[in-house]
């Protein structure tokens, strides 16, 4: 649940950043790159889940959702300095 909240918070930050020059554009290139990669991976997983739902294949939904949860790039690659930058 915490990871879903983090993803939603980051998405909200991206949307707000579109309106504010300090939003995502205010982040360093490294953090922006990781954020972009993170959102693309989540998008791929969500598309896969949607396809499984349409086909009624519920087993792969659990597997894909777990992969999304366990493979967060931020969790694995953010430095302490980048975490502080993102929270600020």
N, C-alpha and C positions, 0 to 999 in steps of 0.2 A: 504494500500500500504506500509506503514511503517513497518508493521508486516511481510509482505512478504519479504521486504528488509532485516529485521533482521534475518529471517530464512535463507535467501540466504547467508547473511554474516556469520552466524554461520556455515552453511554447508561448505562454502569456508574455514573457519578457521579450520574445521575438516580435510578437504582434505589437506590443507597446513600443519596441525599438523602432518599428516602422514609422511611428509618429514622432519619436523623440531622437534627436541626433546623438544623445548619450547612450541610448539603448544598446543593442547588439553592436552597432558601429563603434561604440566606445570601448569595446573589448579588444584585447590584443589579438593579433593575427592567429596565434596558437590556440587560444580559447575559442575564437570564432570558428576555426577549422574543426576543432573537436566537436563543437556544438553542431555544426553542419553535418559532420559524419554521423553523430549520434542520431540526429533527427532522420537522416536518410535510412539508417538501419531500422529504426522504429517504424518508419513508413513501409519499408519492405515487409517487415513482420506483420504489420496490420493488414496489408494487402493479402498476404498469404492466409491470415486468419479469416478474412472476409471470404476468400475463395473457398476455404474449407467449410465455412458455415453454409454457403450456398449449396455445396455438394452434400451437405449432411455428414461430413467426415469430422466427427468431434474429437477423436483421439489426437490427430495432429494439431488441433487447436491448443491443447494443453502443452504439448511439446514445444510448439512455436512460442507460446506465451512465456514459457519457462526460459527459453533461449533469449527472448527479449529482456526478461528480467535479469538473467545472469550475465548478459554480455554487454552491459552498459559500458561504453567507452570511457565516460567520465569516471566511473568507479575505478577503472583500471589505469587510466593514463593522466589524470589531472595531478599536477604537482600541488604542494601546499599553497604556494604563491598564487597559482591559478584558481584554486578553490576560494581563496580570500578575494581575488579579483571578481569572480563570478558572484559571490555573495554580496559584494559591495554594489 
